[in-house]
Amino acid sequence: MAKKYLLTVTDEMGAKLEKEMKRRMIETVPETVRAILSEYLTDKK
């Protein structure tokens, strides 16, 4: 079952997420956050 979270970021972080979204050719910021978290958590194992 999926959980939903509300995330607030600074304007600077939002701009970085939008830049990363375009670099990865992802359509939305939430998808970008999921991709980054997935990579981060996978690398930490």
CNS distance restraints for C-alpha pairs under 8 A (distance, minus, plus):
assign (resid   9 and name CA) (resid  13 and name CA) 5.88 0.50 0.50
assign (resid   9 and name CA) (resid  14 and name CA) 6.14 0.50 0.50
assign (resid  10 and name CA) (resid  14 and name CA) 6.12 0.50 0.50
assign (resid  11 and name CA) (resid  15 and name CA) 6.19 0.50 0.50
assign (resid  12 and name CA) (resid  16 and name CA) 6.34 0.50 0.50
assign (resid  13 and name CA) (resid  17 and name CA) 6.11 0.50 0.50
assign (resid  14 and name CA) (resid  18 and name CA) 6.19 0.50 0.50
assign (resid  15 and name CA) (resid  19 and name CA) 6.17 0.50 0.50
assign (resid  16 and name CA) (resid  20 and name CA) 6.12 0.50 0.50
assign (resid  17 and name CA) (resid  21 and name CA) 5.96 0.50 0.50
assign (resid  17 and name CA) (resid  29 and name CA) 6.50 0.50 0.50
assign (resid  17 and name CA) (resid  32 and name CA) 7.16 0.50 0.50
assign (resid  17 and name CA) (resid  33 and name CA) 7.60 0.50 0.50
assign (resid  18 and name CA) (resid  22 and name CA) 6.32 0.50 0.50
assign (resid  18 and name CA) (resid  29 and name CA) 6.46 0.50 0.50
assign (resid  19 and name CA) (resid  23 and name CA) 6.22 0.50 0.50
assign (resid  20 and name CA) (resid  24 and name CA) 6.08 0.50 0.50
assign (resid  20 and name CA) (resid  32 and name CA) 7.35 0.50 0.50
assign (resid  21 and name CA) (resid  25 and name CA) 5.91 0.50 0.50
assign (resid  21 and name CA) (resid  26 and name CA) 5.14 0.50 0.50
assign (resid  21 and name CA) (resid  27 and name CA) 6.97 0.50 0.50
assign (resid  21 and name CA) (resid  28 and name CA) 6.90 0.50 0.50
assign (resid  21 and name CA) (resid  29 and name CA) 6.32 0.50 0.50
assign (resid  21 and name CA) (resid  32 and name CA) 5.61 0.50 0.50
assign (resid  22 and name CA) (resid  26 and name CA) 6.31 0.50 0.50
assign (resid  22 and name CA) (resid  27 and name CA) 7.86 0.50 0.50
assign (resid  26 and name CA) (resid  31 and name CA) 6.86 0.50 0.50
assign (resid  26 and name CA) (resid  32 and name CA) 6.40 0.50 0.50
assign (resid  27 and name CA) (resid  31 and name CA) 7.27 0.50 0.50
assign (resid  28 and name CA) (resid  32 and name CA) 6.42 0.50 0.50
assign (resid  29 and name CA) (resid  33 and name CA) 6.19 0.50 0.50
assign (resid  30 and name CA) (resid  34 and name CA) 6.23 0.50 0.50
assign (resid  31 and name CA) (resid  35 and name CA) 6.19 0.50 0.50
assign (resid  32 and name CA) (resid  36 and name CA) 6.19 0.50 0.50
assign (resid  33 and name CA) (resid  37 and name CA) 6.06 0.50 0.50
assign (resid  34 and name CA) (resid  38 and name CA) 5.92 0.50 0.50
assign (resid  35 and name CA) (resid  39 and name CA) 6.20 0.50 0.50
assign (resid  36 and name CA) (resid  40 and name CA) 6.07 0.50 0.50
assign (resid  37 and name CA) (resid  41 and name CA) 5.93 0.50 0.50
assign (resid  38 and name CA) (resid  42 and name CA) 5.99 0.50 0.50
assign (resid  39 and name CA) (resid  43 and name CA) 6.08 0.50 0.50
assign (resid  40 and name CA) (resid  44 and name CA) 6.39 0.50 0.50
assign (resid  41 and name CA) (resid  45 and name CA) 6.98 0.50 0.50
